[in-house]
Amino acid sequence: MQTNPGSISEDMVQALAELAELRQFVGPAKEFWPRLNACAAKLSGADHLILVVRAAAAAPWKKFAEWSANRGQSRFLVAFTMQLEDVANRASREQSVLQKLEEDSAGNHFILGLRLKLHQAAEEVVLTVFLSGVNQTAAHEVLLRLNLVADTPELYQKNLSMKQAHADVEKFATVLDLTVPVNNETRFFASALAFCNGIATRFLCDRASLGWIKGGYIHLTAMSRTEKFDRQMAAAQALEKAMEECFDQDDEIVCPTPDKAGVVGRDHESYAKDQKVGHVCSLPLRVDGKPVAVLTCERQAMPFAALELQQMRLACDQVSRRLSDLKRWDRWFGARWADIVRERAAKIVGPEHTWAKLAGIGVALLLVVLFLLPVSYRVEGNFILRSDEVSFLTAPFDGYIEQVFVRTGDPVEQGGSLLALRTSELKLEEASALADLSRFEREAEKARAGRALADMRIAEASAEQSKARLDLIRYHISNANIRSPFAGVVVEGDLRERIAAPVKQGDALFKVARTEALYAEAEINERDVHEILSRSTGEIAFVSQPKLKYKVRITRVEPAALPKKDANVFLVRLTFEGGPQTWWRPGMSGLCKLDVEKRTLFWIITHRTVDFLRMKLWW
């Protein structure tokens, strides 16, 4: 360190200027660290400088930059190198260190260590300096000057981070601008066209095309600035072939293909040559890590830069999910359901020949179910609700209806009034009969007093006749109010519109049934009656309440069939295991199913056909 004050002052000014530049430097690291070493050498006037680094606290120190003034004795430099690790460790702990060279007996050789500040880095960097021909005070002054350098690496790394952040913001802004029109569309084709137009406009492409995988092949889906195109054209087929080349390799392809690219671009080169396109690039669009589409860009003016490819790649990653969702849902529901089934089935049976595998599995399961799975077999028939106790109430005499107290469906108590016949005429007849009876009794007494025996006999007979007639009239009056013989429900007879209408003796007016003694009468086809002869249980459901099922038991099967329009039927009496419900009424109908036994589905489906063929072909 043998320099004059003038040169030191000039070196200091130059070093400070370089240090100021380094604080704003944003170039590569391979340029920064040598310049920092040279700047530190000018500030310190050192004989030798070495930058050492280690990745962790226990890791060994490694040299990564060195500067030498090409002066000083070699044995001192060797000693400096030997003490390098010890100085670096002390500087790592104490931030800075100043110590004499152990081999120096004169005491004018020093080693300086300074830990440099880094920005959010796990590594440690230490600047080690060898000084010769100086005293303790001068060495301490050099160490103070070197502290000006300590924070320069930290500032450099912050500058790089800011530069990268600015580039990332610009890159993300470009990508966001591309995704906005894609997200605004609600149909797949419109969204794909907006994406192609955005790519072509932003990256100055002559054409941007999107191809989507369908049935194992790429189909050209959208093309920038073109709403309609013919996929049968040779150019479109060549483009799809180039897209498939990118899809199969699941990697980006740039044409002209760079050296050592690691991808095959033969179809891209052929397409570029045939279409006279200078530069072509294709990028796969992935969903869940699997390629689903390919974006191909073409332009004549200039090749695609690395930053542009990175922005395109990011844009593809951002829109792939949106386009995939629109592609899936922008179809009729049958195709959507088929895709959902196929995707889920592919996870189980594999992605190849999924439908064929599913069909085979389905047929096998169907055969197993048809031939091996027993299910309950039931005989069906129609039923009607009937009552064991039914009373038909008729008119007791000729007369006119005066009052009607019930209508069909009304419950009645025992002795309850149902209908009243007019009795005004009967009461007149009663008065006339009383008068005749009184007259004949007086005539009989007069004849007895006059000892006219024959006249007395005639008068007494006439009186008895009048009394009989009076009893009949009074009987009719007492029966003019028709009453229910038992508690039940009116099932027939709505006479509310026949008030004042005449009725004849014996005309049926009401039908009353007892609801506690209801049973179901089922009609079973003669082809099935043999199945239930030894059976006893089943279920019924009413037409009015088909969701409700009621357990029944077979109590009797009529021995003779009844002819019906379609076929002969047997009447089967069914009783209820849980008793009748309050809302049941005689005459209600529904469907009954009587338990037989478990049979295979194949037998249940085919036994009618088999029976028909046996009758026709006489098997």
Stockholm file with secondary structure:
# STOCKHOLM 1.0

chainA/1-619         MQTNPGSISEDMVQALAELAELRQFVGPAKEFWPRLNACAAKLSGADHLILVVRAAAAAPWKKFAEWSANRGQSRFLVAFTMQLEDVANRASREQSVLQKLEEDSAGNHFILGLRLKLHQAAEEVVLTVFLSGVNQTAAHEVLLRLNLVADTPELYQKNLSMKQAHADVEKFATVLDLTVPVNNETRFFASALAFCNGIATRFLCDRASLGWIKGGYIHLTAMSRTEKFDRQMAAAQALEKAMEECFDQDDEIVCPTPDKAGVVGRDHESYAKDQKVGHVCSLPLRVDGKPVAVLTCERQAMPFAALELQQMRLACDQVSRRLSDLKRWDRWFGARWADIVRERAAKIVGPEHTWAKLAGIGVALLLVVLFLLPVSYRVEGNFILRSDEVSFLTAPFDGYIEQVFVRTGDPVEQGGSLLALRTSELKLEEASALADLSRFEREAEKARAGRALADMRIAEASAEQSKARLDLIRYHISNANIRSPFAGVVVEGDLRERIAAPVKQGDALFKVARTEALYAEAEINERDVHEILSRSTGEIAFVSQPKLKYKVRITRVEPAALPKKDANVFLVRLTFEGGPQTWWRPGMSGLCKLDVEKRTLFWIITHRTVDFLRMKLWW
#=GR chainA/1-619 SS CCCCHHHHHHHHHHHHHHHHHHHTCCSCHHHHHHHHHHHHHHHHTCSEEEEEEESSTTSCCEEEEEEECSCSCHHHHHHHHHTHHHHHHHHHHHSEEEEECTTCSSSCEEEEEEEECCSSCSCEEEEEEEEESCCHHHHHHHHHHHTTTTTHHHHHHHHHHHHHHHHHHHHHHHHHHHHHHHHHCCSHHHHHHHHHHHHHHHTTCSEEEEEEEETTEEEEEEETTBSCCCTTSHHHHHHHHHHHHHHHHTSCEEESCCTTCCSCCHHHHHHHHHHTCSEEEEEEEEETTEEEEEEEEEESSSCCCHHHHHHHHHHHHHHHHHHHHHHHHSSCHHHHHHHHHHHHHHHHHCSTTHHHHHHHHHHHHHHHHHHHCEEEEEEEEEEEEEESCEEEEECSSSEEEEEECCCTTCEECTTCEEEEECCHHHHHHHHHHHHHHHHHHHHHHHHHHTTCHHHHHHHHHHHHHHHHHHHHHHHHHHTSEEECSSSEEEEECCCGGGTTCEECTTCEEEEEECGGGEEEEEEEETTTHHHHTTCCEEEEEESSCTTCCEEEEEEEECSSCBCCSSSCEEEEEEEESSCCCTTCCTTCEEEEEEEEEEEEHHHHHHHHHHHHHHHHHTC
#=GC SS_cons         CCCCHHHHHHHHHHHHHHHHHHHTCCSCHHHHHHHHHHHHHHHHTCSEEEEEEESSTTSCCEEEEEEECSCSCHHHHHHHHHTHHHHHHHHHHHSEEEEECTTCSSSCEEEEEEEECCSSCSCEEEEEEEEESCCHHHHHHHHHHHTTTTTHHHHHHHHHHHHHHHHHHHHHHHHHHHHHHHHHCCSHHHHHHHHHHHHHHHTTCSEEEEEEEETTEEEEEEETTBSCCCTTSHHHHHHHHHHHHHHHHTSCEEESCCTTCCSCCHHHHHHHHHHTCSEEEEEEEEETTEEEEEEEEEESSSCCCHHHHHHHHHHHHHHHHHHHHHHHHSSCHHHHHHHHHHHHHHHHHCSTTHHHHHHHHHHHHHHHHHHHCEEEEEEEEEEEEEESCEEEEECSSSEEEEEECCCTTCEECTTCEEEEECCHHHHHHHHHHHHHHHHHHHHHHHHHHTTCHHHHHHHHHHHHHHHHHHHHHHHHHHTSEEECSSSEEEEECCCGGGTTCEECTTCEEEEEECGGGEEEEEEEETTTHHHHTTCCEEEEEESSCTTCCEEEEEEEECSSCBCCSSSCEEEEEEEESSCCCTTCCTTCEEEEEEEEEEEEHHHHHHHHHHHHHHHHHTC
//
